Amino acid sequence: MFGEVTFPGQYPYVPNMTVENAIAIAGGFTPRAFKENITITRKVQGLPTRSKLPLRYPLRPGDTIEVSERWF
């Protein structure tokens, strides 16, 4: 996980984890976080695929989460 979270880094997958749970484990959003712009990178048929997903979306092992910065 990287971007606008308090403690970016790698975290172990937990069964039934959602994007929201993962962000909470990383200490939550920073004040500059754009909470509606969460990008997940996931391998689909061996190729990395990027998608913008809602906070309640379930994660899979190996997913990478990016929280963008908002512009004031």
Buried (B, 14 or more C-beta within 10 A) or exposed (E): BEBBBEEBEEBEEEEEBBBBBBBEBBEEBBEEBBEEBBBBEBEEEEEEEEEEBEEEBEBEEEBBBBBBEBEE
